[in-house]
Amino acid sequence: MKLDTARYTVILSVQALLICVDWVINIVSVFVRESNAKMLVMFIAQDACLILALSALLLTFFSTYVFQNGLVYLLYDRFRMTLLVCMTYFVLTTVVNIWLLIIRWSTTRHTWHISFFVFFIVQRFMSAIYYYYYKRAALRISDPRFYEDIDLKSEKPNYHTTGQFIQQ
């Protein structure tokens, strides 16, 4: 399948929008203190955006020539770290959101335990890493080599006729 510029532009725009929504919710959630219900709705929207963002990224992977011809390991090798970062960030975000709601639900007074504060900081730090890897993967998947029938010998291990692996 050839890379269609209009289709790719739409998917990239949706991915950028989902990242921006996550970013805004991360910022606004610190300042929204008057209503637990509003925070709950925001956190559900944030988790939904993270799931949709990962789905959009996987959709772009599935539409590549490389994936459709069964060379999934090539995509996995190139985007393994991105997938791990996406899943880790989703888990961290979900845990922080649930923990914050548990702390706040019984009282509106903010008393953060040191363990929650550390977890919160780790999640916010991980968000910057997530934004970087996700944006990088969304742009790297536009490489025409993923959408064309090319010689993938340079991507495969080279075996000599004796069956021994030859390092390239």
C-alpha positions in Angstrom: 0.0 0.0 0.0 1.4 3.4 -1.0 1.5 6.2 1.5 -1.4 8.5 0.9 -0.5 12.0 2.0 -4.0 13.1 2.8 -4.6 9.9 4.9 -1.3 10.3 6.7 -2.0 14.0 7.4 -5.4 13.2 9.0 -3.9 10.4 11.1 -0.9 12.6 12.2 -3.3 15.5 13.0 -5.5 13.2 15.1 -2.3 11.9 16.9 -1.2 15.4 17.6 -4.6 16.3 18.9 -4.6 13.3 21.3 -1.2 14.2 22.6 -2.3 17.8 23.2 -5.4 16.7 25.0 -3.3 14.5 27.3 -0.9 17.4 27.9 -3.7 19.9 28.7 -5.3 17.4 31.1 -2.0 16.9 32.9 -1.8 20.6 33.4 -5.4 21.4 34.2 -5.8 18.5 36.6 -3.4 20.2 39.1 -5.6 23.3 39.2 -9.1 21.7 39.2 -9.7 21.2 42.9 -13.3 22.1 43.4 -15.0 19.0 42.0 -14.0 15.4 42.2 -16.6 14.6 39.5 -14.9 16.9 37.1 -11.6 15.3 37.8 -13.0 11.9 37.3 -14.4 12.9 33.9 -11.1 14.4 32.9 -9.1 11.4 33.9 -11.5 9.1 32.0 -11.1 11.3 28.9 -7.3 11.2 29.4 -7.2 7.4 29.6 -9.5 7.2 26.5 -7.2 9.6 24.6 -4.1 7.4 25.5 -5.9 4.3 24.3 -7.0 6.0 21.1 -3.4 7.4 20.5 -1.9 3.9 20.9 -4.6 2.5 18.6 -3.9 5.2 16.0 -0.2 4.4 16.1 -0.9 0.7 15.7 -3.2 1.4 12.8 -0.4 3.1 11.0 1.8 0.1 11.7 -0.8 -2.3 10.4 -1.2 -0.4 7.1 2.5 -0.7 6.1 3.7 -3.0 3.4 6.2 -4.4 5.9 3.5 -5.5 8.3 1.2 -6.8 5.6 3.9 -9.1 4.3 4.6 -10.6 7.7 7.8 -8.7 8.5 6.5 -7.6 11.9 9.9 -8.1 13.5 11.2 -5.1 11.5 8.6 -2.8 12.9 9.0 -4.3 16.3 12.8 -3.7 16.2 12.3 -0.1 15.2 9.4 0.8 17.4 9.8 -1.5 20.4 10.9 1.3 22.8 7.9 3.5 21.7 5.5 0.7 22.4 7.1 0.1 25.8 7.0 3.8 26.7 3.4 4.1 25.6 2.3 1.1 27.8 4.3 2.3 30.7 3.0 5.8 30.5 -0.6 4.5 30.3 -0.1 2.4 33.4 1.6 5.2 35.3 -1.1 7.7 34.3 -3.9 5.4 35.3 -2.4 4.6 38.7 -1.7 8.3 39.5 -5.2 9.2 38.4 -6.8 6.5 40.6 -4.6 7.2 43.5 -5.3 11.0 43.3 -9.1 10.4 43.2 -8.8 8.0 46.2 -6.9 10.6 48.2 -9.3 13.4 47.3 -12.7 11.6 47.3 -13.2 11.5 51.0 -11.8 15.0 51.6 -11.0 18.0 49.4 -8.0 18.8 51.6 -4.7 18.0 49.8 -2.5 15.8 51.8 -0.1 13.9 49.5 2.0 11.2 51.0 5.6 11.2 50.0 5.2 7.9 48.1 2.3 9.5 46.0 4.4 12.6 45.4 7.3 10.6 44.1 5.0 8.5 41.9 3.4 11.8 40.6 6.7 13.2 39.7 7.8 10.0 37.9 4.5 10.1 35.9 5.1 13.7 34.9 8.7 13.0 33.9 7.5 10.0 31.9 5.0 12.1 30.1 7.8 14.1 28.5 9.4 10.9 27.4 6.1 9.6 26.1 5.5 12.7 24.1 8.9 12.5 22.5 8.8 8.8 21.6 5.2 9.0 20.4 5.8 12.0 18.1 9.0 10.4 16.8 7.3 7.2 16.0 4.4 9.0 14.3 6.8 10.8 12.1 9.1 7.8 11.4 6.3 5.6 10.3 5.9 8.0 7.3 9.2 6.6 5.9 8.4 5.4 2.3 10.4 2.3 2.8 7.6 0.9 5.1 5.1 1.3 2.3 7.0 0.1 -0.8 8.2 -3.3 -2.0 11.9 -2.9 -1.4 14.8 -5.3 -1.0 14.8 -6.0 2.7 18.1 -7.9 2.6 19.8 -5.2 4.5 17.3 -5.7 7.2 17.6 -9.5 7.4 20.5 -11.5 8.8 22.8 -12.8 6.2 23.6 -16.5 6.2 26.5 -18.1 4.4 25.9 -21.3 2.5 27.3 -23.3 5.4 24.6 -21.9 7.7 26.8 -19.7 9.7 25.7 -16.2 10.5 27.8 -13.5 8.8 27.9 -10.2 10.5 27.4 -7.3 8.2 
